[in-house]
Amino acid sequence: MTDPQPPETDPSAEPAGMDLVRRALEEARGAARTQGKEVGRGRSSPAEPRKSGAASRRRRWSGPGPDGRDPQTLGSVANNVARSRGWTPRVAEGSVFGQWATVVGEQIAEHASPVALRDGVLHISAESTAWATQLRMVQSQILAKIATAVGDGVVTSVRITGPTAPSWRKGPRSMPGGRGPRDTYG
């Protein structure tokens, strides 16, 4: 048994099907070679740099190591947002108030609380004059604790005040320069 002979093809006839595709591909490769491009290597061709845009936004898998696309903790995301927006100094100031008990200790936090922070000066209100006096004596240690907890330079000095006495100068019958409430002296 002999193999059937393929039908004779007319060289002047138009190619059809896959022959047409192969011919178009060879013509495109020839045109690319004349332009100095390397042909037949696909996307991994080192001669042509990878284009940015839609092709670079393809999904890539992170693999077994840590990656920026991995889930992040809320604290690290908040820090990144604060840093990118320039809020870091304000966040540090707020953490003085938010972490007051852990920064200065429970005993001091029970008897004194921060009131305001303006231009690096932390205003602390003590519950009694005795506590205000004690805090004034250890204010350098309080400043050191604050600096280690929230960063150096956030709080530059401390102003400690005791409780304020009630003011009796109220109402329509108060006189400027008068001596005080229930003044019946001479």
Biotite code that builds the C-alpha atoms (Angstrom):
import biotite.structure as struc

atoms = struc.array([
    struc.Atom([0.000, 0.000, 0.000], chain_id="A", res_id=1, res_name="MET", atom_name="CA", element="C"),
    struc.Atom([1.337, 3.333, -0.951], chain_id="A", res_id=2, res_name="THR", atom_name="CA", element="C"),
    struc.Atom([0.642, 6.617, 0.666], chain_id="A", res_id=3, res_name="ASP", atom_name="CA", element="C"),
    struc.Atom([-1.702, 8.803, -1.241], chain_id="A", res_id=4, res_name="PRO", atom_name="CA", element="C"),
    struc.Atom([0.023, 11.627, -2.989], chain_id="A", res_id=5, res_name="GLN", atom_name="CA", element="C"),
    struc.Atom([-0.991, 15.104, -1.869], chain_id="A", res_id=6, res_name="PRO", atom_name="CA", element="C"),
    struc.Atom([-2.785, 16.999, -4.537], chain_id="A", res_id=7, res_name="PRO", atom_name="CA", element="C"),
    struc.Atom([-0.591, 19.249, -6.566], chain_id="A", res_id=8, res_name="GLU", atom_name="CA", element="C"),
    struc.Atom([-0.888, 22.869, -5.544], chain_id="A", res_id=9, res_name="THR", atom_name="CA", element="C"),
    struc.Atom([-0.685, 25.745, -7.857], chain_id="A", res_id=10, res_name="ASP", atom_name="CA", element="C"),
    struc.Atom([2.024, 28.169, -6.632], chain_id="A", res_id=11, res_name="PRO", atom_name="CA", element="C"),
    struc.Atom([0.101, 31.121, -8.020], chain_id="A", res_id=12, res_name="SER", atom_name="CA", element="C"),
    struc.Atom([-3.001, 30.182, -5.967], chain_id="A", res_id=13, res_name="ALA", atom_name="CA", element="C"),
    struc.Atom([-3.796, 32.079, -2.774], chain_id="A", res_id=14, res_name="GLU", atom_name="CA", element="C"),
    struc.Atom([-2.785, 30.275, 0.448], chain_id="A", res_id=15, res_name="PRO", atom_name="CA", element="C"),
    struc.Atom([-5.669, 29.344, 2.705], chain_id="A", res_id=16, res_name="ALA", atom_name="CA", element="C"),
    struc.Atom([-6.099, 28.620, 6.427], chain_id="A", res_id=17, res_name="GLY", atom_name="CA", element="C"),
    struc.Atom([-2.951, 27.979, 8.416], chain_id="A", res_id=18, res_name="MET", atom_name="CA", element="C"),
    struc.Atom([-0.688, 28.637, 5.471], chain_id="A", res_id=19, res_name="ASP", atom_name="CA", element="C"),
    struc.Atom([-2.035, 32.169, 5.313], chain_id="A", res_id=20, res_name="LEU", atom_name="CA", element="C"),
    struc.Atom([-1.389, 32.653, 9.040], chain_id="A", res_id=21, res_name="VAL", atom_name="CA", element="C"),
    struc.Atom([2.165, 31.312, 8.809], chain_id="A", res_id=22, res_name="ARG", atom_name="CA", element="C"),
    struc.Atom([2.931, 33.551, 5.866], chain_id="A", res_id=23, res_name="ARG", atom_name="CA", element="C"),
    struc.Atom([1.596, 36.652, 7.705], chain_id="A", res_id=24, res_name="ALA", atom_name="CA", element="C"),
    struc.Atom([3.629, 35.745, 10.784], chain_id="A", res_id=25, res_name="LEU", atom_name="CA", element="C"),
    struc.Atom([6.838, 35.340, 8.771], chain_id="A", res_id=26, res_name="GLU", atom_name="CA", element="C"),
    struc.Atom([6.251, 38.687, 7.082], chain_id="A", res_id=27, res_name="GLU", atom_name="CA", element="C"),
    struc.Atom([5.730, 40.390, 10.465], chain_id="A", res_id=28, res_name="ALA", atom_name="CA", element="C"),
    struc.Atom([8.882, 38.790, 11.869], chain_id="A", res_id=29, res_name="ARG", atom_name="CA", element="C"),
    struc.Atom([10.864, 39.903, 8.810], chain_id="A", res_id=30, res_name="GLY", atom_name="CA", element="C"),
    struc.Atom([9.604, 43.477, 9.228], chain_id="A", res_id=31, res_name="ALA", atom_name="CA", element="C"),
    struc.Atom([10.566, 43.423, 12.931], chain_id="A", res_id=32, res_name="ALA", atom_name="CA", element="C"),
    struc.Atom([14.061, 42.149, 12.117], chain_id="A", res_id=33, res_name="ARG", atom_name="CA", element="C"),
    struc.Atom([14.592, 44.971, 9.635], chain_id="A", res_id=34, res_name="THR", atom_name="CA", element="C"),
    struc.Atom([13.762, 47.443, 12.450], chain_id="A", res_id=35, res_name="GLN", atom_name="CA", element="C"),
    struc.Atom([16.453, 45.874, 14.652], chain_id="A", res_id=36, res_name="GLY", atom_name="CA", element="C"),
    struc.Atom([14.128, 44.113, 17.093], chain_id="A", res_id=37, res_name="LYS", atom_name="CA", element="C"),
    struc.Atom([14.720, 40.662, 18.445], chain_id="A", res_id=38, res_name="GLU", atom_name="CA", element="C"),
    struc.Atom([12.018, 38.332, 17.244], chain_id="A", res_id=39, res_name="VAL", atom_name="CA", element="C"),
    struc.Atom([10.478, 35.240, 18.757], chain_id="A", res_id=40, res_name="GLY", atom_name="CA", element="C"),
    struc.Atom([11.221, 35.808, 22.437], chain_id="A", res_id=41, res_name="ARG", atom_name="CA", element="C"),
    struc.Atom([7.804, 37.020, 23.534], chain_id="A", res_id=42, res_name="GLY", atom_name="CA", element="C"),
    struc.Atom([7.532, 39.387, 26.499], chain_id="A", res_id=43, res_name="ARG", atom_name="CA", element="C"),
    struc.Atom([10.784, 38.283, 28.104], chain_id="A", res_id=44, res_name="SER", atom_name="CA", element="C"),
    struc.Atom([12.839, 40.058, 25.464], chain_id="A", res_id=45, res_name="SER", atom_name="CA", element="C"),
    struc.Atom([15.561, 42.070, 27.237], chain_id="A", res_id=46, res_name="PRO", atom_name="CA", element="C"),
    struc.Atom([15.962, 44.415, 24.280], chain_id="A", res_id=47, res_name="ALA", atom_name="CA", element="C"),
    struc.Atom([12.521, 45.951, 24.756], chain_id="A", res_id=48, res_name="GLU", atom_name="CA", element="C"),
    struc.Atom([11.807, 47.398, 28.225], chain_id="A", res_id=49, res_name="PRO", atom_name="CA", element="C"),
    struc.Atom([8.481, 46.600, 29.820], chain_id="A", res_id=50, res_name="ARG", atom_name="CA", element="C"),
    struc.Atom([5.887, 49.287, 29.340], chain_id="A", res_id=51, res_name="LYS", atom_name="CA", element="C"),
    struc.Atom([4.127, 50.897, 32.282], chain_id="A", res_id=52, res_name="SER", atom_name="CA", element="C"),
    struc.Atom([0.390, 51.277, 32.417], chain_id="A", res_id=53, res_name="GLY", atom_name="CA", element="C"),
    struc.Atom([-2.170, 48.526, 32.097], chain_id="A", res_id=54, res_name="ALA", atom_name="CA", element="C"),
    struc.Atom([0.456, 45.857, 31.497], chain_id="A", res_id=55, res_name="ALA", atom_name="CA", element="C"),
    struc.Atom([2.260, 46.717, 34.756], chain_id="A", res_id=56, res_name="SER", atom_name="CA", element="C"),
    struc.Atom([-0.965, 46.585, 36.773], chain_id="A", res_id=57, res_name="ARG", atom_name="CA", element="C"),
    struc.Atom([-1.363, 42.881, 36.240], chain_id="A", res_id=58, res_name="ARG", atom_name="CA", element="C"),
    struc.Atom([-1.901, 40.794, 39.324], chain_id="A", res_id=59, res_name="ARG", atom_name="CA", element="C"),
    struc.Atom([1.309, 39.422, 40.718], chain_id="A", res_id=60, res_name="ARG", atom_name="CA", element="C"),
    struc.Atom([1.406, 36.940, 43.564], chain_id="A", res_id=61, res_name="TRP", atom_name="CA", element="C"),
    struc.Atom([3.322, 37.965, 46.646], chain_id="A", res_id=62, res_name="SER", atom_name="CA", element="C"),
    struc.Atom([4.794, 34.584, 47.402], chain_id="A", res_id=63, res_name="GLY", atom_name="CA", element="C"),
    struc.Atom([5.765, 33.286, 50.821], chain_id="A", res_id=64, res_name="PRO", atom_name="CA", element="C"),
    struc.Atom([7.514, 36.430, 52.086], chain_id="A", res_id=65, res_name="GLY", atom_name="CA", element="C"),
    struc.Atom([5.976, 39.584, 53.548], chain_id="A", res_id=66, res_name="PRO", atom_name="CA", element="C"),
    struc.Atom([4.586, 42.015, 51.017], chain_id="A", res_id=67, res_name="ASP", atom_name="CA", element="C"),
    struc.Atom([2.961, 45.460, 51.030], chain_id="A", res_id=68, res_name="GLY", atom_name="CA", element="C"),
    struc.Atom([-0.304, 43.872, 49.908], chain_id="A", res_id=69, res_name="ARG", atom_name="CA", element="C"),
    struc.Atom([-0.495, 41.597, 52.955], chain_id="A", res_id=70, res_name="ASP", atom_name="CA", element="C"),
    struc.Atom([-3.045, 42.421, 55.673], chain_id="A", res_id=71, res_name="PRO", atom_name="CA", element="C"),
    struc.Atom([-1.807, 45.182, 57.968], chain_id="A", res_id=72, res_name="GLN", atom_name="CA", element="C"),
    struc.Atom([-2.672, 46.062, 61.555], chain_id="A", res_id=73, res_name="THR", atom_name="CA", element="C"),
    struc.Atom([-4.881, 49.074, 62.117], chain_id="A", res_id=74, res_name="LEU", atom_name="CA", element="C"),
    struc.Atom([-2.137, 50.833, 64.055], chain_id="A", res_id=75, res_name="GLY", atom_name="CA", element="C"),
    struc.Atom([0.397, 50.561, 61.237], chain_id="A", res_id=76, res_name="SER", atom_name="CA", element="C"),
    struc.Atom([-2.151, 51.731, 58.669], chain_id="A", res_id=77, res_name="VAL", atom_name="CA", element="C"),
    struc.Atom([-3.083, 54.711, 60.877], chain_id="A", res_id=78, res_name="ALA", atom_name="CA", element="C"),
    struc.Atom([0.607, 55.591, 61.313], chain_id="A", res_id=79, res_name="ASN", atom_name="CA", element="C"),
    struc.Atom([1.154, 55.453, 57.558], chain_id="A", res_id=80, res_name="ASN", atom_name="CA", element="C"),
    struc.Atom([-1.859, 57.709, 56.933], chain_id="A", res_id=81, res_name="VAL", atom_name="CA", element="C"),
    struc.Atom([-0.736, 60.182, 59.617], chain_id="A", res_id=82, res_name="ALA", atom_name="CA", element="C"),
    struc.Atom([2.790, 60.262, 58.198], chain_id="A", res_id=83, res_name="ARG", atom_name="CA", element="C"),
    struc.Atom([1.632, 60.752, 54.619], chain_id="A", res_id=84, res_name="SER", atom_name="CA", element="C"),
    struc.Atom([-0.777, 63.549, 55.568], chain_id="A", res_id=85, res_name="ARG", atom_name="CA", element="C"),
    struc.Atom([1.668, 65.344, 57.887], chain_id="A", res_id=86, res_name="GLY", atom_name="CA", element="C"),
    struc.Atom([-0.369, 64.651, 61.026], chain_id="A", res_id=87, res_name="TRP", atom_name="CA", element="C"),
    struc.Atom([2.443, 63.020, 62.988], chain_id="A", res_id=88, res_name="THR", atom_name="CA", element="C"),
    struc.Atom([3.073, 65.946, 65.394], chain_id="A", res_id=89, res_name="PRO", atom_name="CA", element="C"),
    struc.Atom([-0.645, 66.257, 66.180], chain_id="A", res_id=90, res_name="ARG", atom_name="CA", element="C"),
    struc.Atom([-0.939, 62.509, 66.756], chain_id="A", res_id=91, res_name="VAL", atom_name="CA", element="C"),
    struc.Atom([2.021, 62.638, 69.148], chain_id="A", res_id=92, res_name="ALA", atom_name="CA", element="C"),
    struc.Atom([0.367, 65.485, 71.054], chain_id="A", res_id=93, res_name="GLU", atom_name="CA", element="C"),
    struc.Atom([-2.869, 63.535, 71.267], chain_id="A", res_id=94, res_name="GLY", atom_name="CA", element="C"),
    struc.Atom([-1.100, 60.452, 72.527], chain_id="A", res_id=95, res_name="SER", atom_name="CA", element="C"),
    struc.Atom([0.094, 62.429, 75.575], chain_id="A", res_id=96, res_name="VAL", atom_name="CA", element="C"),
    struc.Atom([-3.553, 62.772, 76.580], chain_id="A", res_id=97, res_name="PHE", atom_name="CA", element="C"),
    struc.Atom([-4.616, 59.298, 75.455], chain_id="A", res_id=98, res_name="GLY", atom_name="CA", element="C"),
    struc.Atom([-1.770, 57.459, 77.202], chain_id="A", res_id=99, res_name="GLN", atom_name="CA", element="C"),
    struc.Atom([-1.521, 59.698, 80.257], chain_id="A", res_id=100, res_name="TRP", atom_name="CA", element="C"),
    struc.Atom([-1.961, 56.905, 82.825], chain_id="A", res_id=101, res_name="ALA", atom_name="CA", element="C"),
    struc.Atom([0.639, 54.643, 81.195], chain_id="A", res_id=102, res_name="THR", atom_name="CA", element="C"),
    struc.Atom([3.110, 57.480, 80.606], chain_id="A", res_id=103, res_name="VAL", atom_name="CA", element="C"),
    struc.Atom([3.229, 58.975, 84.124], chain_id="A", res_id=104, res_name="VAL", atom_name="CA", element="C"),
    struc.Atom([1.957, 56.031, 86.137], chain_id="A", res_id=105, res_name="GLY", atom_name="CA", element="C"),
    struc.Atom([-1.334, 55.193, 87.804], chain_id="A", res_id=106, res_name="GLU", atom_name="CA", element="C"),
    struc.Atom([-0.637, 57.043, 91.069], chain_id="A", res_id=107, res_name="GLN", atom_name="CA", element="C"),
    struc.Atom([0.071, 60.391, 89.413], chain_id="A", res_id=108, res_name="ILE", atom_name="CA", element="C"),
    struc.Atom([-2.755, 59.900, 86.907], chain_id="A", res_id=109, res_name="ALA", atom_name="CA", element="C"),
    struc.Atom([-5.245, 59.475, 89.777], chain_id="A", res_id=110, res_name="GLU", atom_name="CA", element="C"),
    struc.Atom([-4.372, 62.890, 91.201], chain_id="A", res_id=111, res_name="HIS", atom_name="CA", element="C"),
    struc.Atom([-3.407, 64.955, 88.139], chain_id="A", res_id=112, res_name="ALA", atom_name="CA", element="C"),
    struc.Atom([-4.577, 65.224, 84.559], chain_id="A", res_id=113, res_name="SER", atom_name="CA", element="C"),
    struc.Atom([-3.359, 67.049, 81.455], chain_id="A", res_id=114, res_name="PRO", atom_name="CA", element="C"),
    struc.Atom([-5.505, 70.016, 80.499], chain_id="A", res_id=115, res_name="VAL", atom_name="CA", element="C"),
    struc.Atom([-3.894, 71.559, 77.418], chain_id="A", res_id=116, res_name="ALA", atom_name="CA", element="C"),
    struc.Atom([-0.824, 71.355, 75.224], chain_id="A", res_id=117, res_name="LEU", atom_name="CA", element="C"),
    struc.Atom([0.119, 74.574, 73.471], chain_id="A", res_id=118, res_name="ARG", atom_name="CA", element="C"),
    struc.Atom([3.453, 75.312, 71.802], chain_id="A", res_id=119, res_name="ASP", atom_name="CA", element="C"),
    struc.Atom([5.159, 72.444, 73.610], chain_id="A", res_id=120, res_name="GLY", atom_name="CA", element="C"),
    struc.Atom([3.945, 73.513, 77.069], chain_id="A", res_id=121, res_name="VAL", atom_name="CA", element="C"),
    struc.Atom([1.830, 70.869, 78.805], chain_id="A", res_id=122, res_name="LEU", atom_name="CA", element="C"),
    struc.Atom([-0.629, 72.296, 81.342], chain_id="A", res_id=123, res_name="HIS", atom_name="CA", element="C"),
    struc.Atom([-1.363, 69.839, 84.156], chain_id="A", res_id=124, res_name="ILE", atom_name="CA", element="C"),
    struc.Atom([-4.079, 70.311, 86.740], chain_id="A", res_id=125, res_name="SER", atom_name="CA", element="C"),
    struc.Atom([-3.523, 68.663, 90.144], chain_id="A", res_id=126, res_name="ALA", atom_name="CA", element="C"),
    struc.Atom([-6.396, 67.864, 92.518], chain_id="A", res_id=127, res_name="GLU", atom_name="CA", element="C"),
    struc.Atom([-4.772, 69.573, 95.508], chain_id="A", res_id=128, res_name="SER", atom_name="CA", element="C"),
    struc.Atom([-2.042, 72.075, 96.209], chain_id="A", res_id=129, res_name="THR", atom_name="CA", element="C"),
    struc.Atom([-0.017, 69.326, 97.902], chain_id="A", res_id=130, res_name="ALA", atom_name="CA", element="C"),
    struc.Atom([-0.086, 67.242, 94.728], chain_id="A", res_id=131, res_name="TRP", atom_name="CA", element="C"),
    struc.Atom([0.786, 70.299, 92.644], chain_id="A", res_id=132, res_name="ALA", atom_name="CA", element="C"),
    struc.Atom([3.829, 70.903, 94.847], chain_id="A", res_id=133, res_name="THR", atom_name="CA", element="C"),
    struc.Atom([4.906, 67.259, 94.616], chain_id="A", res_id=134, res_name="GLN", atom_name="CA", element="C"),
    struc.Atom([4.545, 67.269, 90.819], chain_id="A", res_id=135, res_name="LEU", atom_name="CA", element="C"),
    struc.Atom([6.618, 70.450, 90.525], chain_id="A", res_id=136, res_name="ARG", atom_name="CA", element="C"),
    struc.Atom([9.433, 68.686, 92.367], chain_id="A", res_id=137, res_name="MET", atom_name="CA", element="C"),
    struc.Atom([9.425, 65.747, 89.931], chain_id="A", res_id=138, res_name="VAL", atom_name="CA", element="C"),
    struc.Atom([8.559, 67.634, 86.747], chain_id="A", res_id=139, res_name="GLN", atom_name="CA", element="C"),
    struc.Atom([11.906, 66.806, 85.112], chain_id="A", res_id=140, res_name="SER", atom_name="CA", element="C"),
    struc.Atom([11.153, 63.096, 85.578], chain_id="A", res_id=141, res_name="GLN", atom_name="CA", element="C"),
    struc.Atom([7.656, 63.615, 84.124], chain_id="A", res_id=142, res_name="ILE", atom_name="CA", element="C"),
    struc.Atom([9.190, 65.341, 81.080], chain_id="A", res_id=143, res_name="LEU", atom_name="CA", element="C"),
    struc.Atom([11.627, 62.438, 80.620], chain_id="A", res_id=144, res_name="ALA", atom_name="CA", element="C"),
    struc.Atom([8.798, 59.874, 80.793], chain_id="A", res_id=145, res_name="LYS", atom_name="CA", element="C"),
    struc.Atom([6.753, 61.825, 78.246], chain_id="A", res_id=146, res_name="ILE", atom_name="CA", element="C"),
    struc.Atom([9.752, 62.130, 75.915], chain_id="A", res_id=147, res_name="ALA", atom_name="CA", element="C"),
    struc.Atom([10.404, 58.372, 75.977], chain_id="A", res_id=148, res_name="THR", atom_name="CA", element="C"),
    struc.Atom([6.724, 57.517, 75.464], chain_id="A", res_id=149, res_name="ALA", atom_name="CA", element="C"),
    struc.Atom([5.688, 59.905, 72.661], chain_id="A", res_id=150, res_name="VAL", atom_name="CA", element="C"),
    struc.Atom([8.919, 61.317, 71.298], chain_id="A", res_id=151, res_name="GLY", atom_name="CA", element="C"),
    struc.Atom([11.425, 63.990, 72.086], chain_id="A", res_id=152, res_name="ASP", atom_name="CA", element="C"),
    struc.Atom([10.375, 67.597, 71.539], chain_id="A", res_id=153, res_name="GLY", atom_name="CA", element="C"),
    struc.Atom([6.618, 67.050, 71.710], chain_id="A", res_id=154, res_name="VAL", atom_name="CA", element="C"),
    struc.Atom([6.475, 68.442, 75.258], chain_id="A", res_id=155, res_name="VAL", atom_name="CA", element="C"),
    struc.Atom([9.234, 70.915, 76.079], chain_id="A", res_id=156, res_name="THR", atom_name="CA", element="C"),
    struc.Atom([8.018, 72.172, 79.471], chain_id="A", res_id=157, res_name="SER", atom_name="CA", element="C"),
    struc.Atom([5.331, 71.527, 82.046], chain_id="A", res_id=158, res_name="VAL", atom_name="CA", element="C"),
    struc.Atom([3.092, 74.023, 83.855], chain_id="A", res_id=159, res_name="ARG", atom_name="CA", element="C"),
    struc.Atom([1.461, 72.540, 86.933], chain_id="A", res_id=160, res_name="ILE", atom_name="CA", element="C"),
    struc.Atom([-1.466, 74.242, 88.646], chain_id="A", res_id=161, res_name="THR", atom_name="CA", element="C"),
    struc.Atom([-3.436, 73.288, 91.713], chain_id="A", res_id=162, res_name="GLY", atom_name="CA", element="C"),
    struc.Atom([-7.148, 73.654, 92.221], chain_id="A", res_id=163, res_name="PRO", atom_name="CA", element="C"),
    struc.Atom([-8.582, 77.115, 91.821], chain_id="A", res_id=164, res_name="THR", atom_name="CA", element="C"),
    struc.Atom([-10.680, 78.712, 94.537], chain_id="A", res_id=165, res_name="ALA", atom_name="CA", element="C"),
    struc.Atom([-14.225, 79.710, 93.648], chain_id="A", res_id=166, res_name="PRO", atom_name="CA", element="C"),
    struc.Atom([-14.691, 83.291, 92.573], chain_id="A", res_id=167, res_name="SER", atom_name="CA", element="C"),
    struc.Atom([-17.182, 85.275, 94.604], chain_id="A", res_id=168, res_name="TRP", atom_name="CA", element="C"),
    struc.Atom([-17.213, 88.167, 92.194], chain_id="A", res_id=169, res_name="ARG", atom_name="CA", element="C"),
    struc.Atom([-20.370, 87.351, 90.323], chain_id="A", res_id=170, res_name="LYS", atom_name="CA", element="C"),
    struc.Atom([-23.689, 88.976, 89.776], chain_id="A", res_id=171, res_name="GLY", atom_name="CA", element="C"),
    struc.Atom([-24.958, 92.501, 89.261], chain_id="A", res_id=172, res_name="PRO", atom_name="CA", element="C"),
    struc.Atom([-24.027, 93.787, 92.756], chain_id="A", res_id=173, res_name="ARG", atom_name="CA", element="C"),
    struc.Atom([-20.289, 93.174, 92.583], chain_id="A", res_id=174, res_name="SER", atom_name="CA", element="C"),
    struc.Atom([-18.050, 96.220, 92.672], chain_id="A", res_id=175, res_name="MET", atom_name="CA", element="C"),
    struc.Atom([-14.678, 96.520, 91.047], chain_id="A", res_id=176, res_name="PRO", atom_name="CA", element="C"),
    struc.Atom([-11.984, 96.921, 93.680], chain_id="A", res_id=177, res_name="GLY", atom_name="CA", element="C"),
    struc.Atom([-14.152, 95.565, 96.473], chain_id="A", res_id=178, res_name="GLY", atom_name="CA", element="C"),
    struc.Atom([-12.596, 93.289, 99.027], chain_id="A", res_id=179, res_name="ARG", atom_name="CA", element="C"),
    struc.Atom([-14.748, 90.191, 98.559], chain_id="A", res_id=180, res_name="GLY", atom_name="CA", element="C"),
    struc.Atom([-17.981, 88.448, 99.418], chain_id="A", res_id=181, res_name="PRO", atom_name="CA", element="C"),
    struc.Atom([-20.037, 89.449, 102.396], chain_id="A", res_id=182, res_name="ARG", atom_name="CA", element="C"),
    struc.Atom([-17.794, 92.433, 102.990], chain_id="A", res_id=183, res_name="ASP", atom_name="CA", element="C"),
    struc.Atom([-19.307, 94.177, 105.985], chain_id="A", res_id=184, res_name="THR", atom_name="CA", element="C"),
    struc.Atom([-16.136, 95.686, 107.281], chain_id="A", res_id=185, res_name="TYR", atom_name="CA", element="C"),
    struc.Atom([-15.980, 99.304, 107.829], chain_id="A", res_id=186, res_name="GLY", atom_name="CA", element="C"),
])
